[in-house]
Amino acid sequence: MFEPGNIEVIIDDTTLRDGEQTAGVVFSLEEKKRIAKLLDETGVGELECGIPAMGREEQASVKALVDLGLNARLLTWNRAVVSDIQASIHSGVRAVDISLSVSDIHIERKLCKNRNWVKEQLKVALGFAKDHDLYVSIGGEDASRADLDFLVELMEIARDQGADRFRFCDTLGILDPFTTYDKVLYLAERVDLDLEVHTHNDLGMATANAIAGIRAGARFVNTTVNGLGERAGNAALEEVVMALKHACHVDVPIDTGRFVELSKLVGQASCRPVPEWKAIVGEKVFSHESGLHADGVLKYPGNYEGYDPAEVGLSRHMVIGKHSGRHGLQDRLSRLGIDLDLLEADSFLARVRNIAQRRKRPLSDHDLLRLYDADRKVA
């Protein structure tokens, strides 16, 4: 049973691996270093930092990250091939993810093999990794479409040969949270091996699926900053952490106050600007215009805010526009040194709404001061 007070969730952030696999995204070595350092300073426990089998340049990049001496554990992604694992060892990491295709679709139509071949490949690759005293996560690629009892077989082999955990991958992002929960729970109840969930956002449910997997018993979760990742992306670090904290009441030792800084860094490095409305880190997700909402926030922020904007490095914005009410307008004008009585405020508000409607935008402080000065001259 899920008990928030008795669960330790470990974030394995894969911005530097799966995030960089976003079509068209390339991080320079200096960008990778800055991202890795900031993730480490934020308190992220693990960083999946590259694919050494890609070649010497990638190996040198991973080695440079290892040399930073971060507190976070660094892992690399590998196929279940000895040469891949050797490349990771040469890069200096002491932890690896060994990925295997586990669905019949992938086994038969991608690998052109069978289930027995997959089991033998797992034994060989895992045996080599453990012979070199590596921490090993076994990655079940396309696990969401795999036969659950076959996954149990693989997990039992992995456990018996010393694997440290098994990664349940919804590689295509096709699950919903309810099915994710059921599948992860099925595995958790049958094999005594730590579970990790890796989710994709193709149906817009990556974060929800990640949370469902944790509720079902997974102790590790993959994330990327801003949800960067292949196709529609991965579960966003900032969303998963804040959902755990506020929806699940799980204490995750992450400095959430640096989320906006981290988001902007990755957004710039990936050339993928963060939308203003992006959950958790969007610049305007704490903007209030509607008269009812603005009035409620001014009276008590908790009326319409689930948490303090400062918790993630943001600030509140009271917007004056078409939908504004008298209270919000009077508050803004008061901050500008203008005090209006009720009749004056109602008249001024009508003008504000009319202008906002015509200009199709809110009014800035400069706009409000100009309008006030114009009204005074007419009077």
C-alpha positions in Angstrom: 0.0 0.0 0.0 1.2 3.5 -0.9 2.2 5.3 2.3 3.6 8.8 1.6 5.5 9.1 4.9 7.4 5.8 4.3 8.5 6.1 0.7 11.8 7.4 -0.7 11.5 8.4 -4.3 14.7 8.8 -6.3 14.8 10.9 -9.3 16.9 9.6 -12.2 16.9 12.6 -14.6 17.7 11.7 -18.2 17.8 15.2 -19.7 21.3 14.7 -20.9 20.4 11.4 -22.6 16.8 11.0 -23.5 16.3 14.8 -23.5 19.1 15.2 -26.0 17.5 12.5 -28.1 14.8 15.0 -29.0 14.9 15.4 -32.7 17.2 18.3 -33.6 18.6 18.9 -30.1 22.3 18.9 -29.4 24.0 20.0 -26.2 27.6 21.3 -26.2 29.9 19.9 -23.6 29.8 23.2 -21.7 26.0 23.1 -21.7 26.0 19.5 -20.5 28.3 20.5 -17.6 26.1 23.5 -16.6 23.0 21.4 -16.7 24.6 18.5 -14.8 25.9 20.9 -12.1 22.6 22.7 -11.7 20.7 19.4 -11.5 23.2 18.2 -8.9 22.9 21.4 -6.9 19.1 21.1 -7.1 19.4 17.7 -5.3 18.6 15.3 -8.2 19.9 11.9 -7.1 20.8 10.4 -10.4 21.7 11.6 -13.9 21.6 9.5 -17.0 24.3 11.3 -18.9 24.9 9.8 -22.3 25.5 6.8 -24.6 29.3 6.0 -24.7 28.8 3.4 -27.4 28.2 6.3 -29.8 31.9 6.9 -30.0 34.9 8.7 -28.6 33.4 12.1 -28.5 30.5 10.9 -26.4 32.8 8.9 -24.2 34.9 12.0 -23.6 31.8 14.0 -22.8 30.7 11.4 -20.2 34.2 11.3 -18.7 34.1 15.1 -18.4 30.9 14.9 -16.4 32.3 12.1 -14.2 35.3 14.4 -13.5 33.0 17.1 -12.1 32.8 15.0 -8.9 29.1 15.5 -8.5 27.1 14.1 -5.6 24.6 12.6 -8.0 25.1 9.0 -9.3 25.9 9.1 -13.1 24.5 6.4 -15.3 24.9 5.7 -19.0 22.5 4.0 -21.4 23.7 0.8 -23.1 22.3 -1.9 -25.3 22.6 -5.4 -23.8 25.9 -5.7 -25.6 29.3 -6.2 -23.9 31.0 -3.7 -26.1 28.5 -1.0 -25.1 29.2 -1.7 -21.4 33.0 -1.7 -22.0 32.6 1.8 -23.5 30.8 2.9 -20.4 33.5 1.5 -18.2 36.1 3.4 -20.2 34.1 6.6 -19.7 34.5 6.3 -16.0 31.0 5.6 -14.8 30.2 3.0 -12.2 26.5 2.6 -13.0 24.7 1.6 -16.2 21.3 1.1 -17.7 21.3 -2.0 -19.8 18.4 -1.8 -22.2 16.6 -4.8 -23.8 13.6 -4.9 -26.1 11.0 -6.9 -24.1 7.8 -6.7 -26.1 7.1 -9.4 -28.7 6.6 -6.7 -31.3 10.1 -5.4 -30.7 11.7 -8.9 -30.3 10.2 -10.3 -33.5 9.9 -7.2 -35.7 12.9 -5.2 -34.7 15.5 -7.7 -33.4 14.2 -10.6 -35.5 14.8 -12.9 -32.5 12.8 -14.7 -29.8 12.2 -14.5 -26.1 15.0 -17.1 -25.3 17.5 -15.0 -27.1 16.5 -12.0 -25.0 16.9 -13.9 -21.8 20.4 -15.2 -22.8 21.4 -11.7 -23.9 20.4 -10.4 -20.5 22.4 -13.0 -18.7 25.6 -12.2 -20.8 25.4 -8.4 -20.5 24.4 -8.4 -16.9 27.0 -10.9 -16.0 29.7 -8.8 -17.6 28.5 -5.7 -15.8 28.4 -7.3 -12.4 31.8 -8.9 -13.0 33.0 -5.3 -13.2 31.2 -4.3 -10.1 28.8 -1.9 -11.8 25.5 -0.7 -10.4 22.9 -2.0 -12.9 19.5 -1.0 -14.0 17.9 -3.3 -16.5 15.8 -1.3 -18.9 12.7 -3.0 -20.3 12.2 -1.2 -23.6 8.6 -1.2 -24.7 7.6 -2.9 -21.4 4.2 -1.4 -21.6 3.4 -3.7 -24.6 5.2 -6.7 -23.2 3.6 -9.8 -21.7 3.7 -9.3 -17.9 4.7 -12.8 -17.1 7.6 -12.6 -19.5 8.6 -9.4 -17.6 8.4 -11.3 -14.4 10.8 -14.0 -15.9 13.3 -11.3 -16.9 13.1 -9.6 -13.5 13.8 -12.9 -11.8 16.8 -13.5 -13.9 18.0 -9.9 -13.3 17.5 -10.2 -9.5 19.2 -13.6 -9.3 22.2 -12.2 -11.3 22.6 -9.2 -9.1 20.8 -6.4 -10.9 19.9 -3.5 -8.7 16.6 -2.5 -10.4 14.3 -3.0 -13.4 13.1 -0.1 -15.5 9.5 -0.3 -16.7 9.4 1.7 -19.9 6.3 3.0 -21.5 8.4 3.7 -24.6 5.6 4.8 -26.9 3.7 6.7 -24.2 0.5 4.7 -24.8 -0.6 3.9 -21.2 -3.0 5.7 -19.0 -2.4 6.1 -15.2 -4.8 3.3 -14.3 -3.1 0.7 -16.5 0.3 1.9 -15.5 -0.6 1.3 -11.9 -1.9 -2.2 -12.5 1.1 -3.3 -14.6 3.7 -1.9 -12.1 1.8 -3.3 -9.1 1.7 -6.7 -10.9 5.5 -6.7 -11.1 6.1 -5.3 -7.7 4.0 -8.0 -6.0 5.8 -10.8 -7.8 9.5 -10.0 -7.8 11.6 -8.5 -5.0 13.5 -6.1 -7.1 13.4 -2.3 -7.1 11.4 -0.8 -9.9 11.8 2.3 -12.0 9.3 3.9 -14.3 10.2 5.6 -17.5 7.2 7.4 -19.2 6.6 9.3 -22.4 4.1 12.0 -23.2 2.6 10.9 -26.5 -0.9 10.9 -25.1 -0.2 13.8 -22.6 0.0 11.5 -19.6 3.7 11.1 -18.9 3.6 12.8 -15.5 0.4 11.1 -14.5 1.8 7.7 -15.5 5.0 8.4 -13.6 3.0 9.2 -10.4 0.9 6.1 -10.9 4.0 4.0 -11.2 5.3 5.4 -7.9 2.0 4.8 -6.2 2.1 1.2 -7.4 5.5 0.6 -5.9 8.3 2.0 -8.1 11.0 3.7 -6.1 12.8 5.3 -9.0 11.4 7.6 -11.7 12.9 9.0 -14.9 12.4 12.7 -15.7 13.7 15.4 -18.0 13.7 19.1 -17.5 10.7 20.7 -19.3 9.6 17.3 -20.4 12.2 17.3 -23.1 12.5 14.0 -25.0 11.8 12.0 -28.1 8.5 12.7 -29.9 6.2 14.3 -27.4 8.8 14.1 -24.6 9.2 12.6 -21.2 7.7 13.2 -17.7 8.9 16.7 -16.7 11.2 16.8 -13.6 9.4 19.9 -12.3 5.9 18.4 -12.7 6.8 15.0 -11.2 8.4 16.6 -8.1 5.7 19.1 -7.5 3.0 16.5 -8.0 4.7 14.2 -5.5 4.9 17.0 -3.0 1.5 18.5 -3.3 -0.7 15.8 -4.7 0.9 12.8 -3.1 2.4 14.4 0.0 5.7 12.8 -0.6 8.7 14.7 0.6 11.3 14.8 -2.2 14.6 16.4 -1.2 14.8 18.7 -4.2 15.4 22.5 -4.2 12.3 23.4 -6.2 13.1 27.1 -5.9 15.7 26.6 -8.7 13.2 25.0 -11.1 12.7 28.1 -13.2 16.5 28.7 -13.4 16.9 25.1 -14.5 14.1 25.3 -17.0 15.4 28.4 -18.6 18.9 26.9 -18.9 17.7 23.7 -20.6 15.2 25.7 -22.8 18.1 27.9 -24.1 20.5 25.0 -24.5 17.9 22.9 -26.4 16.7 25.9 -28.4 13.2 24.9 -27.2 11.8 28.0 -25.5 9.6 27.3 -22.5 5.9 28.3 -23.1 4.5 30.9 -20.8 1.7 28.5 -19.8 4.0 25.5 -19.2 2.9 23.8 -15.9 5.1 24.7 -12.9 7.7 26.8 -14.7 5.9 28.9 -17.3 6.4 32.6 -16.7 2.7 33.4 -16.5 1.2 30.4 -14.8 0.6 32.6 -11.7 -1.0 35.4 -13.7 -4.5 36.4 -12.6 -6.9 38.6 -14.6 -10.5 37.4 -14.0 -12.2 39.7 -11.5 -13.4 36.9 -9.3 -10.0 35.1 -9.2 -8.0 38.3 -8.7 -10.3 39.4 -5.9 -9.9 36.0 -4.2 -6.1 36.0 -4.6 -5.8 39.5 -3.2 -7.8 38.4 -0.2 -5.9 35.2 0.3 -3.6 33.7 -2.3 -4.5 30.1 -1.3 -8.0 30.8 -2.7 -6.7 30.3 -6.3 -3.1 29.1 -5.9 -2.2 25.6 -5.0 1.2 26.6 -3.7 3.4 29.8 -3.4 4.9 30.8 -6.7 8.2 31.4 -4.9 8.4 27.7 -4.3 9.5 27.1 -7.9 11.2 30.5 -8.5 8.2 32.4 -9.9 6.2 35.4 -8.8 2.6 36.4 -9.0 1.2 38.7 -11.7 -2.0 40.6 -11.4 -3.1 41.4 -15.0 -5.4 44.3 -15.8 -7.5 43.6 -18.9 -10.9 42.7 -20.4 -11.9 40.4 -17.5 -10.6 42.5 -14.6 -12.8 43.5 -11.7 -12.9 46.6 -9.5 -10.8 45.1 -6.6 -7.9 44.1 -8.9 -7.9 47.4 -10.7 -8.0 49.4 -7.4 -5.2 47.4 -6.0 -3.0 48.0 -9.1 -3.8 51.7 -9.2 -3.1 52.0 -5.5 0.4 50.5 -6.1 0.9 53.3 -8.7 -0.1 56.0 -6.2 -3.6 56.4 -7.5 -6.7 56.1 -5.2 -10.2 56.0 -6.7 -13.5 55.8 -5.0 -16.0 53.2 -6.1 -17.8 55.3 -8.7 -14.5 56.5 -10.2 -13.1 52.9 -10.2 -16.2 51.6 -12.0 -16.0 54.3 -14.6 -12.2 53.7 -15.1 -12.8 50.0 -15.3 -15.2 50.4 -18.1 -12.6 52.3 -20.1 -9.9 49.7 -19.3 -12.1 46.8 -20.5 -13.0 48.7 -23.7 -9.3 49.4 -24.5 -8.2 45.8 -23.7 -11.0 44.5 -26.0 -9.9 46.7 -28.9 -6.1 46.1 -28.4 -6.5 42.4 -27.7 -4.1 42.6 -24.8 -3.9 43.6 -21.1 -2.9 47.1 -20.1 0.5 47.8 -18.7 1.3 50.2 -15.8 2.3 52.8 -18.5 -1.0 52.3 -20.2 -2.9 52.8 -17.0 -1.0 56.0 -16.0 -1.6 57.5 -19.5 -5.3 56.7 -19.3 -5.6 58.2 -15.9 -3.7 61.3 -17.0 -6.0 61.6 -20.0 -9.1 61.3 -17.9 -7.9 64.0 -15.5 -7.2 66.4 -18.4 -10.7 65.8 -19.7 -12.2 66.4 -16.3 
